[in-house]
Every structure is written in structure tokens, then in C-alpha cells.
Amino acid sequence: MTPGVAALGAEAVNRAIKAISIFDDFCEDNDPRHEHDFGAIDIEGQKVFFKIDYYSPDLKTGSEDPSDPSVTRRVMTVMLASEY
């Protein structure tokens, strides 16, 4: 999580993580490739983005096959929209 999200405080961060864990508002506008790896929620009056990226096991390059967990490490970033 970014410093901006952390600055919202522990309770807001917990609400954000819970909201992200149940997020299912994927549609053609926000998920045109049907990957379900980006979303936006509102917490404490702030727009919060989450994004999942797919890296190789050494976390230095992108994964050769994001669908294969043996060659992929997923990393989620949670940030305020204003930090983008």
C-alpha cells in the first residue's frame, strides 16, 4: 500500500482491504480484457485503486505465463487515485 492509503489510518485500511476482497464490480468499462486485476473503491471519501501485477518468481521481470502459479508472483498495489 502507498503512503497515502496508510495515512487514512488503520481502520480505513482494514475497510479498504475488506472492500477489495469482496469487489466484484468488473465490467467492460473497467475490465475490457476480463482479467479482474484492477478496481476502484471509495474509502473515507477517497477514491482508492487496486492493481494486481504478475511478476516472475524473482520479482524482476513480468511473468512468462501469469496463469501459471509456478512461474508467477502476484503483487497487489493499493493506492489513492490522487497518487496515480
N, CA, C and O of each residue as an XYZ file, in Angstrom:
336
protein
N       0.840     -1.169      0.000
C       0.000      0.000      0.000
C       0.880      1.225      0.000
O       1.997      1.221      0.517
N       0.350      2.268     -0.590
C       1.106      3.513     -0.689
C       0.990      4.321      0.605
O       0.112      4.057      1.427
N       1.872      5.299      0.783
C       1.790      6.142      1.971
C       0.438      6.857      2.099
O      -0.050      7.052      3.212
N      -0.156      7.240      1.001
C      -1.444      7.926      1.056
C      -2.541      7.055      1.637
O      -3.369      7.534      2.412
N      -2.558      5.792      1.273
C      -3.546      4.863      1.831
C      -3.246      4.637      3.307
O      -4.159      4.665      4.133
N      -1.998      4.415      3.645
C      -1.625      4.197      5.046
C      -2.021      5.389      5.910
O      -2.406      5.218      7.067
N      -1.930      6.593      5.355
C      -2.252      7.802      6.115
C      -3.739      7.910      6.454
O      -4.116      8.708      7.312
N      -4.584      7.123      5.796
C      -6.011      7.120      6.122
C      -6.268      6.511      7.497
O      -7.328      6.727      8.085
N      -5.300      5.748      8.012
C      -5.431      5.134      9.335
C      -5.783      3.662      9.240
O      -6.281      3.185      8.220
N      -5.516      2.958     10.321
C      -5.673      1.501     10.348
C      -7.104      1.055     10.072
O      -7.316      0.088      9.340
N      -8.083      1.740     10.644
C      -9.476      1.334     10.429
C      -9.873      1.496      8.968
O     -10.537      0.622      8.410
N      -9.478      2.596      8.344
C      -9.793      2.809      6.929
C      -9.077      1.786      6.054
O      -9.652      1.278      5.091
N      -7.833      1.486      6.384
C      -7.091      0.470      5.625
C      -7.799     -0.878      5.736
O      -7.949     -1.581      4.737
N      -8.229     -1.241      6.932
C      -8.950     -2.506      7.102
C     -10.235     -2.524      6.278
O     -10.565     -3.540      5.668
N     -10.963     -1.401      6.257
C     -12.180     -1.332      5.436
C     -11.840     -1.460      3.953
O     -12.559     -2.115      3.200
N     -10.750     -0.835      3.543
C     -10.335     -0.913      2.140
C      -9.990     -2.346      1.751
O     -10.421     -2.827      0.704
N      -9.221     -3.022      2.581
C      -8.835     -4.403      2.283
C     -10.069     -5.294      2.223
O     -10.173     -6.150      1.344
N     -10.997     -5.104      3.141
C     -12.228     -5.896      3.111
C     -13.021     -5.608      1.838
O     -13.513     -6.531      1.189
N     -13.147     -4.328      1.480
C     -13.889     -3.964      0.275
C     -13.224     -4.541     -0.982
O     -13.910     -4.998     -1.896
N     -11.907     -4.518     -1.021
C     -11.186     -5.091     -2.163
C     -11.419     -6.595     -2.229
O     -11.595     -7.149     -3.315
N     -11.421     -7.256     -1.081
C     -11.561     -8.721     -1.072
C     -12.916     -9.179     -1.585
O     -13.045    -10.308     -2.058
N     -13.929     -8.322     -1.501
C     -15.255     -8.719     -1.983
C     -15.650     -7.982     -3.269
O     -16.765     -8.154     -3.762
N     -14.755     -7.174     -3.806
C     -15.047     -6.399     -5.002
C     -15.412     -7.321     -6.160
O     -14.697     -8.279     -6.453
N     -16.525     -7.025     -6.812
C     -16.910     -7.823     -7.982
C     -17.576     -6.966     -9.062
O     -18.313     -7.481     -9.903
N     -17.314     -5.674     -9.032
C     -17.932     -4.742     -9.974
C     -17.118     -4.633    -11.259
O     -16.877     -3.528    -11.746
N     -16.700     -5.751    -11.803
C     -15.940     -5.754    -13.047
C     -16.916     -5.679    -14.212
O     -17.918     -6.393    -14.247
N     -16.609     -4.809    -15.162
C     -17.470     -4.661    -16.337
C     -16.601     -4.306    -17.539
O     -15.388     -4.141    -17.410
N     -17.217     -4.193    -18.680
C     -16.478     -3.895    -19.906
C     -15.717     -2.568    -19.800
O     -14.632     -2.434    -20.367
N     -16.270     -1.593    -19.084
C     -15.614     -0.287    -18.966
C     -14.335     -0.333    -18.140
O     -13.351      0.317    -18.493
N     -14.334     -1.095    -17.040
C     -13.155     -1.096    -16.164
C     -12.335     -2.378    -16.270
O     -11.289     -2.495    -15.632
N     -12.795     -3.336    -17.063
C     -12.090     -4.620    -17.196
C     -12.273     -5.175    -18.612
O     -12.803     -6.273    -18.782
N     -11.835     -4.419    -19.631
C     -12.096     -4.838    -21.009
C     -11.452     -6.166    -21.403
O     -11.921     -6.824    -22.332
N     -10.389     -6.569    -20.712
C      -9.719     -7.841    -21.033
C     -10.182     -8.988    -20.131
O      -9.701    -10.114    -20.258
N     -11.104     -8.701    -19.234
C     -11.675     -9.711    -18.323
C     -10.609    -10.361    -17.446
O     -10.661    -11.561    -17.177
N      -9.639     -9.554    -17.003
C      -8.552    -10.074    -16.166
C      -8.810     -9.885    -14.675
O      -8.149    -10.520    -13.853
N      -9.744     -9.036    -14.317
C     -10.082     -8.789    -12.908
C      -8.849     -8.420    -12.080
O      -8.690     -8.897    -10.957
N      -7.979     -7.572    -12.632
C      -6.747     -7.207    -11.930
C      -6.660     -5.723    -11.592
O      -5.598     -5.235    -11.208
N      -7.782     -4.998    -11.733
C      -7.816     -3.585    -11.387
C      -9.216     -3.254    -10.898
O     -10.205     -3.791    -11.398
N      -9.289     -2.367     -9.916
C     -10.589     -1.906     -9.452
C     -10.452     -0.596     -8.712
O      -9.350     -0.159     -8.380
N     -11.594      0.024     -8.459
C     -11.627      1.286     -7.724
C     -12.765      1.227     -6.715
O     -13.868      0.773     -7.020
N     -12.475      1.693     -5.513
C     -13.464      1.746     -4.438
C     -13.378      3.114     -3.782
O     -12.416      3.850     -4.001
N     -14.370      3.457     -2.988
C     -14.352      4.701     -2.216
C     -14.222      4.366     -0.738
O     -15.003      3.588     -0.190
N     -13.225      4.967     -0.104
C     -12.978      4.786      1.331
C     -12.681      6.163      1.921
O     -11.849      6.906      1.400
N     -13.368      6.494      3.010
C     -13.127      7.765      3.694
C     -13.221      8.952      2.729
O     -12.476      9.923      2.860
N     -14.133      8.870      1.769
C     -14.295      9.952      0.810
C     -13.193     10.041     -0.228
O     -13.111     11.017     -0.974
N     -12.350      9.030     -0.276
C     -11.233      8.992     -1.220
C     -11.446      7.854     -2.215
O     -11.910      6.777     -1.842
N     -11.112      8.092     -3.468
C     -11.106      7.021     -4.461
C      -9.807      6.238     -4.272
O      -8.717      6.812     -4.277
N      -9.937      4.927     -4.108
C      -8.790      4.045     -3.896
C      -8.742      3.049     -5.047
O      -9.739      2.395     -5.353
N      -7.579      2.937     -5.682
C      -7.365      1.971     -6.761
C      -6.636      0.756     -6.203
O      -5.827      0.873     -5.282
N      -6.926     -0.401     -6.765
C      -6.072     -1.564     -6.530
C      -5.717     -2.168     -7.874
O      -6.530     -2.195     -8.798
N      -4.494     -2.651     -7.966
C      -3.968     -3.205     -9.213
C      -3.116     -4.409     -8.881
O      -2.271     -4.351     -7.988
N      -3.334     -5.508     -9.600
C      -2.529     -6.711     -9.429
C      -1.608     -6.831    -10.631
O      -2.059     -6.799    -11.776
N      -0.313     -6.970    -10.366
C       0.677     -7.186    -11.414
C       1.249     -8.586    -11.272
O       1.239     -9.173    -10.190
N       1.746     -9.107    -12.382
C       2.201    -10.502    -12.454
C       3.692    -10.530    -12.781
O       4.109    -10.150    -13.875
N       4.484    -10.986    -11.817
C       5.935    -10.985    -11.957
C       6.498    -12.403    -12.018
O       5.855    -13.376    -11.625
N       7.730    -12.475    -12.530
C       8.469    -13.726    -12.473
C       8.801    -14.015    -11.009
O       8.715    -13.115    -10.173
N       9.180    -15.256    -10.683
C       9.467    -15.588     -9.278
C      10.530    -14.712     -8.616
O      10.498    -14.524     -7.400
N      11.470    -14.173     -9.397
C      12.498    -13.309     -8.801
C      12.027    -11.849     -8.659
O      12.770    -10.998     -8.171
N      10.804    -11.575     -9.085
C      10.182    -10.249     -8.994
C      10.924     -9.173     -9.786
O      10.775     -7.983     -9.506
N      11.727     -9.588    -10.779
C      12.499     -8.618    -11.564
C      11.894     -8.340    -12.934
O      12.145     -7.283    -13.514
N      11.105     -9.266    -13.458
C      10.500     -9.097    -14.776
C       9.057     -9.572    -14.722
O       8.619    -10.166    -13.737
N       8.338     -9.306    -15.779
C       6.969     -9.807    -15.864
C       6.960    -11.319    -16.006
O       7.924    -11.910    -16.492
N       5.875    -11.939    -15.583
C       5.736    -13.393    -15.677
C       5.595    -13.819    -17.132
O       4.944    -13.146    -17.932
N       6.212    -14.941    -17.459
C       6.063    -15.517    -18.799
C       4.643    -16.010    -19.025
O       4.136    -15.962    -20.146
N       3.994    -16.489    -17.953
C       2.632    -17.026    -18.048
C       1.888    -16.710    -16.759
O       1.930    -17.496    -15.813
N       1.200    -15.560    -16.709
C       0.523    -15.160    -15.474
C      -0.496    -16.173    -14.945
O      -0.851    -16.127    -13.767
N      -0.964    -17.070    -15.783
C      -1.929    -18.066    -15.318
C      -1.275    -19.253    -14.616
O      -1.965    -20.086    -14.030
N       0.043    -19.329    -14.674
C       0.772    -20.457    -14.072
C       1.417    -20.018    -12.762
O       2.412    -19.293    -12.776
N       0.857    -20.455    -11.619
C       1.414    -20.028    -10.323
C       2.853    -20.470    -10.082
O       3.531    -19.891     -9.233
N       3.334    -21.467    -10.797
C       4.713    -21.909    -10.573
C       5.734    -20.937    -11.159
O       6.911    -20.994    -10.800
N       5.305    -20.049    -12.053
C       6.224    -19.074    -12.644
C       5.737    -17.641    -12.421
O       6.190    -16.711    -13.088
N       4.811    -17.476    -11.476
C       4.205    -16.160    -11.289
C       4.096    -15.794     -9.809
O       3.702    -16.609     -8.975
N       4.456    -14.552     -9.511
C       4.213    -13.971     -8.195
C       3.295    -12.778     -8.433
O       3.623    -11.876     -9.204
N       2.168    -12.778     -7.778
C       1.220    -11.674     -7.923
C       1.487    -10.635     -6.837
O       1.688    -10.971     -5.670
N       1.483     -9.384     -7.239
C       1.719     -8.275     -6.324
C       0.581     -7.280     -6.489
O       0.336     -6.780     -7.587
N      -0.117     -6.995     -5.383
C      -1.201     -6.028     -5.422
C      -0.715     -4.694     -4.858
O      -0.087     -4.639     -3.801
N      -1.017     -3.635     -5.582
C      -0.752     -2.279     -5.115
C      -2.100     -1.638     -4.788
O      -3.045     -1.725     -5.572
N      -2.178     -1.001     -3.634
C      -3.367     -0.275     -3.215
C      -2.941      1.179     -3.059
O      -2.046      1.486     -2.271
N      -3.586      2.085     -3.817
C      -3.165      3.483     -3.830
C      -4.364      4.412     -3.926
O      -5.427      4.026     -4.413
N      -4.184      5.619     -3.463
C      -5.181      6.654     -3.687
C      -5.140      7.027     -5.161
O      -4.069      7.050     -5.768
N      -6.292      7.318     -5.737
C      -6.339      7.737     -7.135
C      -5.463      8.971     -7.341
O      -4.843      9.130     -8.393
N      -5.417      9.828     -6.352
C      -4.601     11.044     -6.458
C      -3.093     10.754     -6.503
O      -2.306     11.619     -6.885
N      -2.694      9.536     -6.112
C      -1.271      9.165     -6.157
C      -0.874      8.560     -7.490
O       0.306      8.293     -7.721
N      -1.842      8.340     -8.374
C      -1.557      7.697     -9.663
C      -0.799      8.606    -10.575
O      -0.477      8.224    -11.700
